[in-house]
Amino acid sequence: MIVLPIVERELRVAARRRGTYWMRIIAALAGILVFGWMTLTMVRDRVPSTAHGIYLFRTLFSFAFFYCLFIGARVTADCLSEEKREGTLGLLFLTDLKGYDVALGKLVATSINSVYGLVAIIPVIWLTVQLGGITPGLLGSAAVVLLNTLFFSLSAGIAVSTLSQHERKAMMGTVLAVLTVTFGPLLLLSLLSEYVSPAFESPQVAWLFVVFSPLYSFGWLIGVSMPAAGVLPFPAFSFWCSVLLVHLMSWMMLRLSSRVLPRIWQTRTSGSVLTRQRERVEQWTYGAAAVRKAHRSALLDLNPFLWLAERERWKPSYVWLYLAAVGGTWLWGWYKYEDVMFDTKTLMPTILLFQGFLKIWVASEACNRLAEDQRSGALELLLSTPLGVREILRGQWLALQRQFGRPLLVVIVLEWLVLPRNFAFKMILANQLMLVADVVTLGWVGMWLGLISRNTSRAILGAVLRILVLPWGIFYAGGQALDFVSRLAGFGRFTPGFNAALYAWLAIGLTCNALFGFYWARQNLLREFRNVATQRYQPERFGWLKAALKRREAEPLPRPLAVRGT
């Protein structure tokens, strides 16, 4: 008898995949690049050599921790919900498999690459021991925390995927669950100390609340590694209590998935509690019959695909709720801390974080509709009607405009009114220009990646990396390269002026938007839309370089010139 047969099969399959080996190489290479970047930065800033190991450990450990904390939303959030959408989950239970067989099998199948990536990073972190300041025991504790956090994130993804059916909702649910467990105890503690009693601020009481968070063990090791930390005010055993509690929570989530899985795949009767609950949610989302008819008539008159993308009548309201929540939080901070909220060091990161989440939301909406219709085959049916490609794209743009247009206009106006006058006019103008350009580009790139990617999460990640992450990486790498060349030439440290840095950042961002948005995504959407809608999951065929080569190969060869005299 084979124990956990799905686990054994998935391990054998993963051992033959090329991506399993490439993931380890890429993760180790990323760790080495961060290690080298930090080393050059410390040499440039003349950091004492005795502190190199400490700073490197804190940087690498922080990157690895947040990777482990949120990787579950990427790899396990849709593993079971996808089976439910395709109707294949019930086939597994026609055999003698148990719930824990399926849950653990899916956990191993989807997480093996992320585990290998973490294992590849740990030897790079070990180099900090050789530089001094970090003991092997501290490094061993860090490895335990990283593996434990990774297990927690993957288990949260499995649990949410068990209860979900849609990919994007499963991803958002996993992120929300991880954030709640991670920062919820800290928020609860701050509210209790603020409005109930200051006694909750004492270390003897505070650790009893935050010990349930994975952030506690991470913060403990960061505090111990600091040279001037001294003796931490929390009990020494609280670190291992936090590790144990987070580990137990992970097993509890897997246990929940194992118990629920054999029951949720079965067809529900019309009178079941779950069916009635879903009908109530659908009634609230889409409205009664009369409301649906009026909403459909208004949208169909504009564009048929607009109705398909905007059937949920409350979607525009979600953006307004987000703006109200952010605005209310900022007003509370202004009332509580007054001038701190108008400080440049506080206000600018807040604006960038707020706009960043809004841009990711736009990319998510742009990817989702076309990805779902392409996966279900509905897009191919639409193309068999008189509805053309440009009408479909126009309908998607009208849906994005209906959901985000007015909120974006309000954001632009409020930033001009709220930002203090000590902010440079050029910086405000450049930031808002990039906001509009990024939103438009993310719409094009999101639609194209939604068509060619295997799932929505890959499409969203690809759009965010190309439009939001790549320009900042180029800007920082260019600054570091200029600084290195300047020092090598004997001119000293390279310090660009404010205007030069602002214009360079704006030029890099607009160039990436033009290349990815209009030259790559928009052109491919207009040329290859029908081909992609009928052929699933072939991203390598429609890369910008291969697409150009394909078009060149399709061009007829020029006729040879006639030889004179013949």
N, C-alpha and C positions, 0 to 999 in steps of 0.2 A: 504493500500500500504506500502510495506517495503522499507525504505530508505537504499540504499547500501546493497542489499541482499547478495552479495558475502562476504562482510565484516562480516555481522552477522553470516553467515554459517561458515566462517573460525574461528571466535572466538569460536563458539560452538565446532568445531572439535578440536581446540587447547586445550580447557578446559578438553578434555578427554584424551589427549596424556600424556603418562608418562614422555616424555622428557621435557614437559613444566615445570613440577615440579622439575625435576632433574637439569634443567638449573639454576634455582634460588638457589638451594642448592650448586651447584658447584661454581657459581659466588660468593656467600657469603663466601664459604670456601676459595676460592682463595684470596678474600680481607682480610680475617682474617689471612691467612698465611703471606701475604705481611706485614700486620700490625705487626704481631708478629716478623717477621724477622727484620723489621726496628727498632722495639723497642729494641730487643736484640743487634743489631748493635750499636745503640746509647748508650746503657748502657756500652757496651764493650769499645767504644771510648770515654767514659766519656763526652758526649755532655750534656750541662746544661739542667736541667729539664724544664726550661722556654722555650726552643726551640724545645722540643719534638713534640708538637702539630703542629708547623710550618713545620718541616721537614716531618712529617708523612702526613700532608695535601698535600704538594707538590709532594711527591712520589705517593700516591694513586691517586691524581688528574691527574698526568701525565700518569700513567698506564691506567686509565679509559678513558682519552681523546683520546689516540692513539688507544685504543680498539674501541671506537665509530667512529673514523675517517676511519678505514679500514674494519670494519665489513660488510659494504655494498658489498664489493667484494666477501665476503664469502656467504652471505645469499640471496641477491637479484639480483646479476649479471646474473644469469642463469634462473630466474623464468619465464620470458616471452620467451626468446630464446629457452628454452626447449619445450614450447608449440608449437612454430613454427617448430622446428625440427620434432616433432611427429605429426604435422598436426591437432592438437586439438584446436588451437586458433580460427579458424573460427567457430567452433561449439558454442563458447560462444556468438558470434555475430549473430547467427541464431535466438536468442531470442531478447527481447527488451532491453538488456543490453547496456549501453553506454560505451564509452571509459574510463571515470573516474570510473565507477563501477569495471571494470577489473583491472585498474591500482591500485586503492586503495585496492581492494580485495587482489591482489597479494602482495602489500606492507604489509598489516596486516598479511597475511598468513605466509610470510617468515620472518618477523621481530619481531614477538611477543616474541620469546625466547630471542632475544638480548635485547629487552626492559625490560623484566623481569630480565635478568641478570644485567642490569644497575641499576634497582630499588633495587636489592638485595645488590649492592655494596654501594649505597649512605648511608645507616645507618652505615656502617663501617667507612666511611669518617666522619660521624657525631661525632665519638668518639674523633676526633681532637679538637672539640670545648670544650669537657670536660677537655682536657689536657692544654688548655689555648693557647693564641696567635692567635686564629682563631675565628672570630665573626660569629654569626648565619647569618648575612647578607651576608658575604663573602661566606659561605657555600651554601646559597640559590642561589647566583649568579653562583657558580660552578655547581650546579645542572641544572640550566637553560642552561649553556654552553654545558654541556654534552648531555642533551636531544636534544638541537638544532644541535649539531654536529652529533649525531646519526641520526637524521632526514635528515640531509644533505647527509650523506653517503648512507643511504638507498634509498633516492630519486635519487642519482647519479646512483646507481645500477639499479634501475627501468628504468631510461632513456637510459642507455647504453644497457640494455637487450632488450629494445624495438627495437633498431636499429641493433642488432646483431643476429646471428643465431648459432654460434659456442660457446660452453661453455668457452673454454680457452680464446678465443678472447674477450668474454664479460668480463671475470675477469680482464684481462690485460687492457681493455678499461676503466673499472671502476677505477682501481688503477691509471691509467694515468690521468683520469679526476679529481680525488680527489687530486692528487699531483699537477696538473696544477693550480687548484683553490687555493690550500693551499700555495704553494711555488712560483707560478708564479708572484704574485704581489711583493714579496720580491726580486726575481731575476730582474724583470723589474726596480724596484727602485734602486737596486745596479748598474745596467747598466747605468741608467740615471744620477746618481750621479757621476759615474766614467768617462763617456764619453761626457756628455752634460753639466752639471753644478753642482758644489758642493752645490747649493742652495737646491737641492732635499734631502740633508741629514738633513735639519732642521726639527724638530718635527712638526712644523706648516704645512709643506708640505708633509712630509713622511706619516703621518697617512691617508691622502686622498687616497693613493695607497694601503696600507696594510690593510685598514679597510674591504676590500672585502674578506679577507682570514679568515677562521675559526681559524687560528693560532693567530690572533691578540687578540681575546677575551681570549684565553688561556694564552698567554703571559702577558696580562694585569693583570689577577688574580694572576699569579705567581709573578709578580713584586710587586703587592700590598701586598702579603703575606710575602714578605721578610722584615726582621726587619730593615735593613738599606736602604730600597728603598726610603724612603721619599716621596715626591710628584712627581708623574710621569710627564714627560714633555708633554704628550699628553693631549688634552682636556678631561674633565671628561665624557662628553656625548658621546665620540667616542666609548666607550665600548658597549653601548646599540645600537649605530648605526651599529656596526659590527654584533651584534646578530641579529638585524632586517634585515640587508642586506643578511646575510647567510640564514636566514629563508625564505626570499622572493625568493632567488635563488632556494631553495629546492622546493617551490611551483611551480616555473616556470618550473623546470624539470619534475615535475609530470604533469603539464599542457601540456607540449610537448608530453609526453607519451600518455596522454588521447586523444590528437588530432591525433597522428600518428597511434595508434593501430587499429582503424577501417579501415584503408586504406592499411596497409602493409600485411595483411593476405590474401588478394585476389590474385588470379593468374594473373600474369602480361602477357600482350601480348608481342610478340617477338619484337615489335617496340617501346616499352616503354623506357623512359629514364633510369629507374632503371635497366632494363634488359640489355640495351646496356652498362651501366656502369659496371655491373657485368661481362659481357663478356670481356670487356677490362681488368679488373683486372685478370680474369682467363687466358687470353691470355698472360699477362705479367708474371703471376706466373708460368704457366706450359709451356709456349712457343708455337710457331707455330707447325703445324702438323709434319713437318720434324724434328724440334728440339725435340719434344716429342718422336718420333720414335727412334731417336738416343739415347736419354737419357734412354728410356725404354730398348732398346737392351743392353746397357752397364750394367744396373743394373740387368736385368733378368739373364744374364750370371753368375753373382755372386750368387744371391739368389732371388727367387721370392718375398719373403716377404720384402726384401730390397727395391724393386721397389715400393711396396705398401706404405712403410713408407717414402720413399724419392722422391715421385713424384713432390713435389715442388722443383724446381731446385735451388732456391735462399736461401734455409734454411742454408747451410753452410756459406753463405755470411753474414747473420745476426750476427753470432758470431764474425766474423772479424770486422764488423762495431762497435759492442759493444767494442771490444778491442781497436779499433782506437779511439772511443769516450773517453774511460777512459784514454788512453795514451795521447791524446791531452789535456784533462783537467789537467792531472798531469803535462805535459810540460808547460802549461800556468801558473799553480801555481808555478812551479820552476822558470820560467822567471819573475814572478811577485814578489814572496816572497823569492826566492833563497833558503837559507839553511833550511827554515821552512819545506819544503817538504821532507828533509832528516832527520828530527828529528824523533826519535823513537816514540814519543807520537803521531805524525801525520801519519807517514808512516805505522806503523803496523796496526792501526785501518782501514786505507784505504785499505790495502791488504786484511784484513779479510772481510771487507764489499764487496770488489770486488769479492773475491772468493765465498763468501756466495751467492751473486746473481747468479753467474755462476753455483753453485751447485743446486740452486732452479730451474734454467733453465733446467739442466740435468734431474732432477726429473720430471719436467713438460713434457719433451719430452718422457721420459720413460713411463709415465702413459698414455699419450694422445692416441697413436695409438691403443694399445690393448683395452683401455676403449671404444673408438669409435667403433671399430670392434665388440667387445663383445656386445655392446648395440644395434647395427644394425643387429646383427646376421651373419655378414660376417665371423667372426672367426669360427663359427660352420660350415659354408660352406667350409672354408679352411681345416678344419680337416677331411672333407669327401674326400679330394683329397689325392694323395700319399705324400703330404707334411707333414712331421712329426713334433712333438712338438719341438725337438731339432733344426730343420731347421728354424722354426718360431722364436725361441729365438735367434738363430744365426743371422737371418736377422735383428732383432731388434738391436742387438749389433753392427752389421755392420753399421746400420743407425746412431746409436749414435757415433760410431767411425768416420764415415764420416763427421759428423757435428761438433764434439767437439775434435777429436783427435789431429789434427795439432794446433788448437788454444791453447789447454792445453800444448802441447810441447813448444810452443812459450812462454807461460806464465812462465813455469818452468825455461826456459833459461834466460828470461829477469829478473826474480827475482834474479837469481844468479849474473847477471851483474849490476843491479840497486841498490840492497841493499848495504848499506855502510858496511865497514869492521868492524865497532863497533858492528854490529849485531853478536850474538853468532852463530857459525857454527851449533851447535846442534839445535838451535831454527829454523834456516832456513830449515835444513834437516827434522826436525819433522813436520814443517808446510807443506812442500811439500809432505811428506809421507802421511799425513792425507788428503791432497787434492786429491791425487790419490785414496786412500782407500775410501774416502767418495763418490767420483764420481762413482767408481765401485759398491759400496754398494747401492747407490741411484738408479743405473740402475736396479739391481735385485729387490729391495724393491718397486721401482716405477712400474715395470711391474706387480708384484704380486698384489699390492694395486689397480692398474688400472683395474685388472680383478674382484676383489671382492668388490670394493667400489661402492656406488650408483651413484656417479658422479666423474668427474675428480678433482674437487676442494677438495673433501674429500681425494682422493688418494694423491694429492700433499701435503696437510696439514699433513696427516698421515706420509708420508715419511720424511718430514722436521722435524716434532716433534721427530721421532724416531732416526734419524741419526744426525741432526744438533743441536737440542735443548737439548735432553736428556743427552748427554755426558757432556755438560757444566753445566747442573743442578746437575748431580751427582758429578762433580768436585767441584762445589761451596758448595754443601751441605756437602760433605765429609770434606772440609776445615773448615767449620763452626762447624761441630761436633767435629773434633779434637781440635779446639780451645776451645770449651766449656769443653771438657774432661780435657784438659791441665790446664785450669783455676780452674776447680773443684778439681783437684788433687794437686793444689798449685804450679804448675810449671810456672805460669804466662802465658803470651800471646804466642800462638803457631805461630811461623814464619818459615815456611818451606823454605829451600834454593831453589835457582833457578833450579838446576838440579833435585831436588826431585819433585818440582811442574811440571816441564816439562815432566819428565818420568811418573808421575801420570796421567797427562792430555793425554799423548800419549797412555798409557795403557788402560785408560777408553774408549777413542775413538775407538781404534782397537778392544777392546772387544765387544763394541756395534755393530761395523761393522760385526764382525764374527758371533755374535748371530743372528742379524736381517738379514744380507745379505746372508750368506752362509748356516747357519743352518735352518733359518725360511723361507725366501723368495725363495731362490734357490731350496731348497728341495721341497717346496710346488709347485713351478712351474713345476718341473720335474714329480711330482707324481700326482698332482691334476689338471693339466692344462685342460685336456679333460672334467673332471667333472664340472669345473667352467665355461668353455665355453658353456656348454649346460644348466646350471642352473644359473639364474641371481640373483644377489643381495642377497647373503647369506653369509655376512662376518662373522657372528657368528659361522658358521659351520666349518670355516677353520682357526680359531685361533690356535696359536702354541700349547697351552695346550690341547684344545679339539681335535686337529688333532692327537696329540700323544695318547690321550686316545682312540680315534677312532681306531687308528692302533692297539693299545693293545687289544681292544675288538675284533678286527677282527682276531687276532691270535688264532689258535686252542688251546684248553686247553691241558695241558700235560696229558699223560695217567697215571693213578694211578699205583703205584708200586705194584707188585704182593706180596701178603703176603706169607712169608716164610712158607712152609709146606702145601700150598694149590695148 
